[in-house]
Amino acid sequence: MASFTRDNTELALELDGSGSQHRARAGDMFVALEQWKAGLDTGPMFADLPGGACSEPHWGYCLKGSVTVRFNDDGADETIAAGDAYYIRPGHNVHIDEDTEFVEFTRADETPGINTVAG
């Protein structure tokens, strides 16, 4: 069994003043420990990706705060809040509503060079 902390995982992404993601590979999954500040929006960050959105599915658990997930295919919005386990389907952007902390899982075979922000 392996366990993951910010001390024993790689800093995969750090956005000056907006938060960070630590990540490790575990079998066929990436485990990400994420902390993001309120106000961060991935729309501008993901604008150059196909469809202007993250194309990977994510599973996770929100430890603190809340985030609004926007889906490009149907325009639906969903809110994930502290205490929620979640699945985020491909084709999404997020807005961090409150300072957040997540534990997130993404398939390693679908995520070459993954750098996500709460999805």
C-alpha positions as CSV (number, residue, x, y, z in Angstrom):
1,M,0.0,0.0,0.0
2,A,1.2,3.5,-0.8
3,S,0.1,6.7,0.9
4,F,0.4,10.2,-0.5
5,T,1.1,13.5,1.1
6,R,2.3,16.9,-0.2
7,D,5.7,15.9,1.2
8,N,6.1,12.7,-0.8
9,T,4.5,13.7,-4.2
10,E,5.8,15.9,-7.0
11,L,4.7,19.5,-7.4
12,A,3.0,19.1,-10.7
13,L,1.5,22.6,-11.1
14,E,1.7,25.8,-9.1
15,L,-0.1,29.0,-10.1
16,D,1.4,32.0,-8.4
17,G,-1.0,33.0,-5.6
18,S,-3.8,30.8,-7.0
19,G,-2.9,27.3,-5.7
20,S,-1.1,24.1,-6.5
21,Q,-1.4,20.5,-7.4
22,H,0.9,17.7,-6.0
23,R,0.7,14.4,-7.9
24,A,1.9,10.8,-7.9
25,R,1.2,7.9,-10.1
26,A,-0.4,4.9,-8.4
27,G,-0.9,1.9,-10.7
28,D,-3.0,3.1,-13.6
29,M,-4.1,6.3,-11.9
30,F,-2.7,9.7,-10.9
31,V,-3.5,10.8,-7.4
32,A,-3.6,14.6,-7.1
33,L,-3.6,16.6,-3.9
34,E,-5.0,20.1,-4.9
35,Q,-5.4,23.4,-3.2
36,W,-6.9,26.4,-5.1
37,K,-7.9,29.9,-4.1
38,A,-11.3,31.4,-4.7
39,G,-11.7,33.2,-8.0
40,L,-9.6,30.9,-10.2
41,D,-11.3,30.0,-13.5
42,T,-9.9,27.5,-16.0
43,G,-11.7,29.0,-19.0
44,P,-8.8,31.2,-20.0
45,M,-6.2,28.5,-19.1
46,F,-7.9,25.8,-21.2
47,A,-9.0,28.1,-24.1
48,D,-6.3,26.6,-26.4
49,L,-7.3,23.0,-25.6
50,P,-9.7,21.1,-28.0
51,G,-13.2,22.5,-27.3
52,G,-11.7,25.1,-24.9
53,A,-12.1,22.6,-22.0
54,C,-10.5,19.7,-20.2
55,S,-11.1,16.5,-22.1
56,E,-10.3,14.1,-19.2
57,P,-12.6,12.5,-16.7
58,H,-11.8,12.9,-13.0
59,W,-13.0,11.3,-9.8
60,G,-12.4,12.8,-6.4
61,Y,-13.4,14.1,-3.0
62,C,-13.7,17.7,-2.0
63,L,-12.2,18.3,1.5
64,K,-12.9,22.0,1.7
65,G,-14.6,24.8,-0.1
66,S,-16.7,24.7,-3.3
67,V,-16.3,24.8,-7.1
68,T,-18.7,25.2,-10.0
69,V,-18.1,22.9,-12.9
70,R,-19.3,24.0,-16.4
71,F,-19.8,21.4,-19.1
72,N,-19.3,22.6,-22.7
73,D,-21.5,20.0,-24.4
74,D,-24.8,20.9,-22.8
75,G,-24.1,24.1,-20.8
76,A,-24.9,22.4,-17.5
77,D,-23.4,23.6,-14.3
78,E,-22.7,21.5,-11.2
79,T,-21.5,22.6,-7.8
80,I,-19.1,20.4,-5.8
81,A,-18.7,21.3,-2.1
82,A,-16.9,20.1,0.9
83,G,-17.9,16.5,1.8
84,D,-18.8,15.6,-1.8
85,A,-17.3,12.7,-3.7
86,Y,-17.5,13.5,-7.4
87,Y,-17.1,12.4,-11.0
88,I,-16.4,15.1,-13.6
89,R,-17.0,14.0,-17.2
90,P,-14.8,15.3,-20.1
91,G,-15.5,18.6,-21.7
92,H,-15.4,20.9,-18.6
93,N,-14.1,24.0,-17.0
94,V,-14.2,25.0,-13.4
95,H,-14.6,28.2,-11.3
96,I,-13.3,28.0,-7.8
97,D,-16.1,29.6,-5.7
98,E,-14.3,29.3,-2.3
99,D,-10.8,28.3,-1.3
100,T,-10.7,24.5,-2.0
101,E,-8.9,21.3,-1.2
102,F,-9.4,18.2,-3.3
103,V,-8.1,14.7,-3.6
104,E,-8.5,13.8,-7.2
105,F,-8.0,10.7,-9.4
106,T,-7.4,10.5,-13.1
107,R,-6.6,7.6,-15.3
108,A,-2.9,7.6,-16.2
109,D,-3.5,6.2,-19.7
110,E,-5.6,9.2,-20.6
111,T,-3.5,11.9,-19.1
112,P,-0.2,12.5,-20.9
113,G,1.3,15.5,-19.2
114,I,-1.8,16.1,-17.1
115,N,-2.0,19.6,-15.5
116,T,-5.5,20.1,-14.3
117,V,-7.1,22.5,-11.9
118,A,-9.8,20.7,-9.9
119,G,-10.8,18.9,-13.1
